[in-house]
Amino acid sequence: MTKPTFQEIRKRHGITLNMLIEDAQVDPAAVLLLDTWSIGEAGIIDTLLESLSRLCGTEYRRDLLTVGGFTFSVNPPSERVAAEVAEESQWRSGGGRSGQDEDAS
């Protein structure tokens, strides 16, 4: 049986990204990267799981194996990667431009 991802759990409990950012006091790009792609530093993942647990009233921790699908990053992602993830997320949600390249002149 596959363990639910961070995003699946967050949505199940009706927790917004803004709620997590405010509660955990974590870089919004790191929150988006974890939520969208399940990528993050171990400390950030643990901090966000603690925040999620506080906000929803159910304990979620990596060591309890109640959540899965993480890819651990040794170094924080560069701003460019975080921006690309944000752009991809916006495009997936229907807010992006169709068929246009931002670098095109």
C-alpha positions in Angstrom: 0.0 0.0 0.0 1.4 3.4 -1.0 1.7 6.1 1.7 -0.1 9.4 1.0 2.1 12.3 -0.1 2.4 15.6 1.8 0.1 17.3 -0.7 -2.5 14.6 -0.4 -2.6 14.8 3.4 -2.6 18.6 3.3 -5.5 18.7 0.9 -7.4 16.0 2.9 -7.3 18.2 6.0 -8.1 21.5 4.1 -4.7 23.1 5.0 -3.6 25.8 2.6 0.0 26.5 1.6 -0.4 30.0 3.1 -1.4 28.4 6.4 1.7 26.3 6.4 4.0 29.2 5.4 2.6 31.3 8.2 2.7 28.6 10.8 6.1 27.1 10.0 7.9 30.3 9.0 9.6 28.5 6.1 10.6 30.0 2.8 7.5 29.8 0.5 9.6 28.4 -2.3 10.6 25.5 -0.1 7.0 24.9 0.8 5.9 24.9 -2.8 8.7 22.6 -3.9 7.8 20.1 -1.2 4.1 20.3 -1.9 4.3 20.1 -5.7 7.3 17.8 -6.2 7.9 16.2 -2.8 11.5 17.5 -2.8 13.1 19.1 0.2 15.8 19.2 2.8 15.2 16.8 5.8 14.9 19.7 8.2 12.4 21.6 6.1 10.4 18.4 5.6 10.3 17.7 9.3 9.4 21.3 10.1 6.5 21.2 7.6 5.3 17.9 8.9 5.3 19.3 12.4 3.3 22.3 11.2 0.8 20.2 9.3 0.4 18.1 12.4 -0.3 21.2 14.5 -2.8 22.6 12.0 -4.8 19.4 11.4 -4.5 17.7 14.8 -3.1 14.5 13.5 0.5 13.5 13.9 2.5 13.1 10.7 6.2 12.2 10.9 8.7 10.6 8.5 9.9 8.2 11.2 6.3 7.0 11.9 6.0 6.2 8.1 2.6 8.0 8.0 3.6 10.0 4.9 5.8 9.1 1.9 7.1 9.9 -1.5 9.9 12.4 -0.4 13.0 13.1 -2.4 15.6 14.5 -0.1 17.8 17.4 -1.2 21.2 18.1 0.4 21.2 21.7 -0.6 18.3 24.1 -0.9 17.1 24.5 -4.5 18.3 27.5 -6.3 15.9 30.4 -6.8 15.7 29.5 -10.5 14.5 26.0 -9.7 12.0 27.3 -7.2 10.8 29.8 -9.8 10.4 27.1 -12.4 8.5 24.9 -10.0 6.2 27.8 -9.2 5.7 28.5 -12.9 5.0 24.8 -13.6 2.5 24.7 -10.7 0.7 27.8 -12.0 0.6 26.3 -15.5 -0.9 23.0 -14.2 -3.6 24.9 -12.3 -4.6 26.7 -15.5 -3.1 30.0 -14.7 -0.2 29.8 -17.2 0.0 30.9 -20.8 -0.6 28.4 -23.5 2.0 28.0 -26.2 4.0 31.1 -25.4 7.7 31.1 -24.5 8.7 33.8 -22.0 12.1 34.1 -23.5 10.7 34.8 -27.0 11.1 38.4 -28.2 
